[in-house]
């Protein structure tokens, strides 16, 4: 199991950040993602594999001026 924004999600081998976001309806939004406290850049979402038991934090990016 992994925790995504406090929600428990079933973990599976090879689970990427992008896939986890897609399955929870968060993909396509401008967000900041941290896995176990470490930032994962958007360009790495397809290749970064989430370890079992990970805690994933997702924060909306706020733009403005």
Biopython code that builds the backbone (N, CA, C, O; Angstrom):
import numpy as np
from Bio.PDB.StructureBuilder import StructureBuilder

atoms = [
    (1, "UNK", "N", (0.839, -1.182, 0.000)),
    (1, "UNK", "CA", (0.000, 0.000, 0.000)),
    (1, "UNK", "C", (0.885, 1.247, 0.000)),
    (1, "UNK", "O", (1.990, 1.257, 0.543)),
    (2, "UNK", "N", (0.360, 2.284, -0.624)),
    (2, "UNK", "CA", (1.013, 3.587, -0.572)),
    (2, "UNK", "C", (-0.031, 4.597, -0.100)),
    (2, "UNK", "O", (-1.234, 4.340, -0.159)),
    (3, "UNK", "N", (0.440, 5.728, 0.359)),
    (3, "UNK", "CA", (-0.457, 6.784, 0.792)),
    (3, "UNK", "C", (-0.313, 7.956, -0.160)),
    (3, "UNK", "O", (0.775, 8.513, -0.306)),
    (4, "UNK", "N", (-1.406, 8.332, -0.808)),
    (4, "UNK", "CA", (-1.411, 9.460, -1.737)),
    (4, "UNK", "C", (-2.393, 10.484, -1.209)),
    (4, "UNK", "O", (-3.605, 10.271, -1.229)),
    (5, "UNK", "N", (-1.862, 11.591, -0.741)),
    (5, "UNK", "CA", (-2.687, 12.639, -0.128)),
    (5, "UNK", "C", (-3.514, 12.078, 1.018)),
    (5, "UNK", "O", (-4.656, 12.489, 1.220)),
    (6, "UNK", "N", (-2.950, 11.150, 1.764)),
    (6, "UNK", "CA", (-3.635, 10.560, 2.906)),
    (6, "UNK", "C", (-4.563, 9.408, 2.570)),
    (6, "UNK", "O", (-5.103, 8.766, 3.472)),
    (7, "UNK", "N", (-4.758, 9.134, 1.281)),
    (7, "UNK", "CA", (-5.624, 8.036, 0.837)),
    (7, "UNK", "C", (-4.768, 6.799, 0.575)),
    (7, "UNK", "O", (-3.731, 6.894, -0.083)),
    (8, "UNK", "N", (-5.184, 5.657, 1.074)),
    (8, "UNK", "CA", (-4.461, 4.412, 0.863)),
    (8, "UNK", "C", (-4.769, 3.851, -0.521)),
    (8, "UNK", "O", (-5.931, 3.703, -0.899)),
    (9, "UNK", "N", (-3.723, 3.545, -1.264)),
    (9, "UNK", "CA", (-3.851, 3.015, -2.616)),
    (9, "UNK", "C", (-3.028, 1.734, -2.702)),
    (9, "UNK", "O", (-1.935, 1.647, -2.143)),
    (10, "UNK", "N", (-3.564, 0.749, -3.403)),
    (10, "UNK", "CA", (-2.853, -0.520, -3.554)),
    (10, "UNK", "C", (-1.605, -0.314, -4.401)),
    (10, "UNK", "O", (-1.674, 0.231, -5.502)),
    (11, "UNK", "N", (-0.471, -0.752, -3.882)),
    (11, "UNK", "CA", (0.800, -0.651, -4.585)),
    (11, "UNK", "C", (0.979, -1.874, -5.479)),
    (11, "UNK", "O", (0.504, -2.966, -5.169)),
    (12, "UNK", "N", (1.676, -1.664, -6.596)),
    (12, "UNK", "CA", (2.057, -2.786, -7.459)),
    (12, "UNK", "C", (3.425, -2.485, -8.064)),
    (12, "UNK", "O", (3.814, -1.324, -8.191)),
    (13, "UNK", "N", (4.128, -3.504, -8.423)),
    (13, "UNK", "CA", (5.470, -3.386, -9.001)),
    (13, "UNK", "C", (5.444, -2.485, -10.224)),
    (13, "UNK", "O", (4.585, -2.635, -11.093)),
    (14, "UNK", "N", (6.389, -1.546, -10.293)),
    (14, "UNK", "CA", (6.519, -0.681, -11.452)),
    (14, "UNK", "C", (5.581, 0.518, -11.472)),
    (14, "UNK", "O", (5.506, 1.221, -12.480)),
    (15, "UNK", "N", (4.865, 0.765, -10.381)),
    (15, "UNK", "CA", (3.921, 1.885, -10.325)),
    (15, "UNK", "C", (4.680, 3.206, -10.440)),
    (15, "UNK", "O", (5.562, 3.500, -9.633)),
    (16, "UNK", "N", (4.325, 4.000, -11.457)),
    (16, "UNK", "CA", (4.983, 5.288, -11.668)),
    (16, "UNK", "C", (4.157, 6.410, -11.047)),
    (16, "UNK", "O", (2.974, 6.240, -10.753)),
    (17, "UNK", "N", (4.792, 7.544, -10.856)),
    (17, "UNK", "CA", (4.088, 8.713, -10.340)),
    (17, "UNK", "C", (2.947, 9.076, -11.277)),
    (17, "UNK", "O", (1.831, 9.340, -10.828)),
    (18, "UNK", "N", (3.218, 9.090, -12.565)),
    (18, "UNK", "CA", (2.172, 9.447, -13.533)),
    (18, "UNK", "C", (0.958, 8.531, -13.417)),
    (18, "UNK", "O", (-0.177, 9.007, -13.386)),
    (19, "UNK", "N", (1.186, 7.231, -13.352)),
    (19, "UNK", "CA", (0.089, 6.276, -13.249)),
    (19, "UNK", "C", (-0.709, 6.482, -11.968)),
    (19, "UNK", "O", (-1.939, 6.437, -11.993)),
    (20, "UNK", "N", (-0.035, 6.703, -10.866)),
    (20, "UNK", "CA", (-0.725, 6.940, -9.590)),
    (20, "UNK", "C", (-1.592, 8.194, -9.679)),
    (20, "UNK", "O", (-2.721, 8.207, -9.190)),
    (21, "UNK", "N", (-1.066, 9.240, -10.299)),
    (21, "UNK", "CA", (-1.843, 10.470, -10.453)),
    (21, "UNK", "C", (-3.040, 10.261, -11.379)),
    (21, "UNK", "O", (-4.129, 10.770, -11.114)),
    (22, "UNK", "N", (-2.839, 9.515, -12.465)),
    (22, "UNK", "CA", (-3.934, 9.231, -13.397)),
    (22, "UNK", "C", (-5.055, 8.466, -12.697)),
    (22, "UNK", "O", (-6.234, 8.774, -12.876)),
    (23, "UNK", "N", (-4.680, 7.471, -11.904)),
    (23, "UNK", "CA", (-5.675, 6.624, -11.253)),
    (23, "UNK", "C", (-6.454, 7.354, -10.164)),
    (23, "UNK", "O", (-7.528, 6.906, -9.765)),
    (24, "UNK", "N", (-5.929, 8.459, -9.689)),
    (24, "UNK", "CA", (-6.620, 9.228, -8.653)),
    (24, "UNK", "C", (-7.223, 10.515, -9.201)),
    (24, "UNK", "O", (-7.763, 11.319, -8.441)),
    (25, "UNK", "N", (-7.134, 10.719, -10.519)),
    (25, "UNK", "CA", (-7.736, 11.886, -11.146)),
    (25, "UNK", "C", (-6.943, 13.167, -10.967)),
    (25, "UNK", "O", (-7.469, 14.254, -11.203)),
    (26, "UNK", "N", (-5.691, 13.059, -10.556)),
    (26, "UNK", "CA", (-4.867, 14.250, -10.334)),
    (26, "UNK", "C", (-3.948, 14.572, -11.504)),
    (26, "UNK", "O", (-3.370, 15.657, -11.552)),
    (27, "UNK", "N", (-3.803, 13.640, -12.451)),
    (27, "UNK", "CA", (-2.923, 13.886, -13.582)),
    (27, "UNK", "C", (-3.547, 14.941, -14.488)),
    (27, "UNK", "O", (-4.760, 14.955, -14.694)),
    (28, "UNK", "N", (-2.722, 15.811, -15.020)),
    (28, "UNK", "CA", (-3.197, 16.869, -15.900)),
    (28, "UNK", "C", (-3.349, 18.187, -15.175)),
    (28, "UNK", "O", (-3.596, 19.221, -15.796)),
    (29, "UNK", "N", (-3.203, 18.151, -13.871)),
    (29, "UNK", "CA", (-3.259, 19.375, -13.076)),
    (29, "UNK", "C", (-1.824, 19.830, -12.806)),
    (29, "UNK", "O", (-0.896, 19.022, -12.800)),
    (30, "UNK", "N", (-1.662, 21.108, -12.587)),
    (30, "UNK", "CA", (-0.346, 21.655, -12.281)),
    (30, "UNK", "C", (-0.079, 21.430, -10.794)),
    (30, "UNK", "O", (-0.571, 22.168, -9.941)),
    (31, "UNK", "N", (0.717, 20.388, -10.503)),
    (31, "UNK", "CA", (0.971, 20.017, -9.119)),
    (31, "UNK", "C", (2.454, 19.774, -8.859)),
    (31, "UNK", "O", (3.236, 19.532, -9.778)),
    (32, "UNK", "N", (2.812, 19.844, -7.596)),
    (32, "UNK", "CA", (4.149, 19.528, -7.075)),
    (32, "UNK", "C", (3.996, 18.183, -6.385)),
    (32, "UNK", "O", (3.093, 18.003, -5.569)),
    (33, "UNK", "N", (4.878, 17.231, -6.707)),
    (33, "UNK", "CA", (4.789, 15.888, -6.134)),
    (33, "UNK", "C", (6.056, 15.579, -5.341)),
    (33, "UNK", "O", (7.172, 15.813, -5.806)),
    (34, "UNK", "N", (5.862, 15.052, -4.142)),
    (34, "UNK", "CA", (6.978, 14.594, -3.312)),
    (34, "UNK", "C", (6.697, 13.159, -2.891)),
    (34, "UNK", "O", (5.599, 12.840, -2.436)),
    (35, "UNK", "N", (7.694, 12.298, -3.044)),
    (35, "UNK", "CA", (7.592, 10.906, -2.616)),
    (35, "UNK", "C", (8.549, 10.725, -1.450)),
    (35, "UNK", "O", (9.758, 10.911, -1.588)),
    (36, "UNK", "N", (7.995, 10.360, -0.304)),
    (36, "UNK", "CA", (8.774, 10.228, 0.928)),
    (36, "UNK", "C", (9.595, 11.490, 1.210)),
    (36, "UNK", "O", (10.744, 11.418, 1.646)),
    (37, "UNK", "N", (8.983, 12.639, 0.952)),
    (37, "UNK", "CA", (9.613, 13.918, 1.248)),
    (37, "UNK", "C", (10.563, 14.438, 0.187)),
    (37, "UNK", "O", (11.112, 15.530, 0.339)),
    (38, "UNK", "N", (10.773, 13.680, -0.889)),
    (38, "UNK", "CA", (11.691, 14.087, -1.952)),
    (38, "UNK", "C", (10.900, 14.490, -3.191)),
    (38, "UNK", "O", (10.054, 13.734, -3.671)),
    (39, "UNK", "N", (11.180, 15.683, -3.704)),
    (39, "UNK", "CA", (10.483, 16.170, -4.896)),
    (39, "UNK", "C", (10.762, 15.280, -6.106)),
    (39, "UNK", "O", (11.889, 14.834, -6.325)),
    (40, "UNK", "N", (9.711, 15.034, -6.881)),
    (40, "UNK", "CA", (9.848, 14.318, -8.147)),
    (40, "UNK", "C", (9.418, 15.287, -9.236)),
    (40, "UNK", "O", (8.261, 15.705, -9.288)),
    (41, "UNK", "N", (10.348, 15.638, -10.096)),
    (41, "UNK", "CA", (10.063, 16.589, -11.168)),
    (41, "UNK", "C", (9.096, 15.991, -12.188)),
    (41, "UNK", "O", (9.085, 14.782, -12.416)),
    (42, "UNK", "N", (8.294, 16.849, -12.792)),
    (42, "UNK", "CA", (7.290, 16.411, -13.751)),
    (42, "UNK", "C", (7.913, 15.593, -14.882)),
    (42, "UNK", "O", (7.316, 14.616, -15.336)),
    (43, "UNK", "N", (9.080, 15.972, -15.334)),
    (43, "UNK", "CA", (9.718, 15.240, -16.437)),
    (43, "UNK", "C", (10.096, 13.807, -16.040)),
    (43, "UNK", "O", (10.367, 12.974, -16.906)),
    (44, "UNK", "N", (10.114, 13.521, -14.730)),
    (44, "UNK", "CA", (10.478, 12.183, -14.240)),
    (44, "UNK", "C", (9.269, 11.345, -13.828)),
    (44, "UNK", "O", (9.439, 10.209, -13.384)),
    (45, "UNK", "N", (8.064, 11.870, -13.964)),
    (45, "UNK", "CA", (6.876, 11.152, -13.507)),
    (45, "UNK", "C", (6.690, 9.803, -14.183)),
    (45, "UNK", "O", (6.198, 8.868, -13.551)),
    (46, "UNK", "N", (7.070, 9.676, -15.448)),
    (46, "UNK", "CA", (6.913, 8.394, -16.146)),
    (46, "UNK", "C", (7.947, 7.362, -15.715)),
    (46, "UNK", "O", (7.653, 6.167, -15.682)),
    (47, "UNK", "N", (9.137, 7.804, -15.390)),
    (47, "UNK", "CA", (10.219, 6.875, -15.075)),
    (47, "UNK", "C", (10.404, 6.612, -13.582)),
    (47, "UNK", "O", (11.001, 5.600, -13.213)),
    (48, "UNK", "N", (9.910, 7.492, -12.719)),
    (48, "UNK", "CA", (10.089, 7.314, -11.281)),
    (48, "UNK", "C", (9.147, 6.234, -10.772)),
    (48, "UNK", "O", (7.928, 6.352, -10.899)),
    (49, "UNK", "N", (9.715, 5.187, -10.198)),
    (49, "UNK", "CA", (8.931, 4.073, -9.663)),
    (49, "UNK", "C", (8.716, 4.280, -8.170)),
    (49, "UNK", "O", (9.664, 4.504, -7.418)),
    (50, "UNK", "N", (7.477, 4.205, -7.760)),
    (50, "UNK", "CA", (7.113, 4.425, -6.370)),
    (50, "UNK", "C", (7.380, 3.151, -5.567)),
    (50, "UNK", "O", (6.904, 2.077, -5.934)),
    (51, "UNK", "N", (8.141, 3.264, -4.471)),
    (51, "UNK", "CA", (8.403, 2.069, -3.654)),
    (51, "UNK", "C", (7.186, 1.713, -2.799)),
    (51, "UNK", "O", (6.378, 2.575, -2.455)),
    (52, "UNK", "N", (7.075, 0.439, -2.468)),
    (52, "UNK", "CA", (5.995, -0.010, -1.595)),
    (52, "UNK", "C", (6.085, 0.718, -0.262)),
    (52, "UNK", "O", (7.177, 0.898, 0.276)),
    (53, "UNK", "N", (4.960, 1.132, 0.265)),
    (53, "UNK", "CA", (4.912, 1.807, 1.544)),
    (53, "UNK", "C", (5.196, 3.299, 1.480)),
    (53, "UNK", "O", (5.290, 3.957, 2.516)),
    (54, "UNK", "N", (5.335, 3.836, 0.280)),
    (54, "UNK", "CA", (5.690, 5.250, 0.109)),
    (54, "UNK", "C", (4.553, 6.168, 0.539)),
    (54, "UNK", "O", (3.378, 5.803, 0.503)),
    (55, "UNK", "N", (4.942, 7.369, 0.946)),
    (55, "UNK", "CA", (3.984, 8.425, 1.235)),
    (55, "UNK", "C", (4.162, 9.495, 0.170)),
    (55, "UNK", "O", (5.247, 10.056, 0.015)),
    (56, "UNK", "N", (3.090, 9.775, -0.562)),
    (56, "UNK", "CA", (3.152, 10.718, -1.661)),
    (56, "UNK", "C", (2.330, 11.951, -1.297)),
    (56, "UNK", "O", (1.154, 11.855, -0.944)),
    (57, "UNK", "N", (2.966, 13.088, -1.391)),
    (57, "UNK", "CA", (2.299, 14.364, -1.150)),
    (57, "UNK", "C", (2.123, 15.071, -2.480)),
    (57, "UNK", "O", (3.040, 15.092, -3.301)),
    (58, "UNK", "N", (0.954, 15.649, -2.698)),
    (58, "UNK", "CA", (0.648, 16.363, -3.926)),
    (58, "UNK", "C", (0.106, 17.731, -3.533)),
    (58, "UNK", "O", (-0.879, 17.845, -2.803)),
    (59, "UNK", "N", (0.775, 18.765, -4.034)),
    (59, "UNK", "CA", (0.379, 20.130, -3.714)),
    (59, "UNK", "C", (0.093, 20.888, -5.012)),
    (59, "UNK", "O", (0.846, 20.764, -5.978)),
    (60, "UNK", "N", (-0.984, 21.669, -5.043)),
    (60, "UNK", "CA", (-1.237, 22.473, -6.238)),
    (60, "UNK", "C", (-0.199, 23.582, -6.341)),
    (60, "UNK", "O", (0.200, 24.172, -5.337)),
    (61, "UNK", "N", (0.229, 23.854, -7.556)),
    (61, "UNK", "CA", (1.156, 24.953, -7.776)),
    (61, "UNK", "C", (0.323, 26.218, -7.984)),
    (61, "UNK", "O", (-0.638, 26.233, -8.754)),
    (62, "UNK", "N", (0.707, 27.247, -7.297)),
    (62, "UNK", "CA", (-0.023, 28.510, -7.376)),
    (62, "UNK", "C", (0.781, 29.483, -8.212)),
    (62, "UNK", "O", (1.949, 29.750, -7.926)),
    (63, "UNK", "N", (0.151, 30.008, -9.244)),
    (63, "UNK", "CA", (0.808, 30.957, -10.121)),
    (63, "UNK", "C", (0.151, 32.316, -9.957)),
    (63, "UNK", "O", (-1.033, 32.415, -9.635)),
    (64, "UNK", "N", (0.895, 33.305, -10.172)),
    (64, "UNK", "CA", (0.319, 34.641, -10.075)),
    (64, "UNK", "C", (1.391, 35.697, -10.104)),
    (64, "UNK", "O", (2.578, 35.398, -10.237)),
    (65, "UNK", "N", (0.971, 36.909, -9.982)),
    (65, "UNK", "CA", (1.963, 37.962, -10.032)),
    (65, "UNK", "C", (1.502, 39.185, -9.322)),
    (65, "UNK", "O", (2.227, 40.179, -9.269)),
]
sb = StructureBuilder()
sb.init_structure("model")
sb.init_model(0)
sb.init_chain("A")
sb.init_seg("    ")
for serial, (resi, resn, name, xyz) in enumerate(atoms, 1):
    if name == "N":
        sb.init_residue(resn, " ", resi, " ")
    sb.init_atom(name, np.array(xyz, "f"), 0.0, 1.0, " ", f" {name:<3s}", serial, name[0])
structure = sb.get_structure()
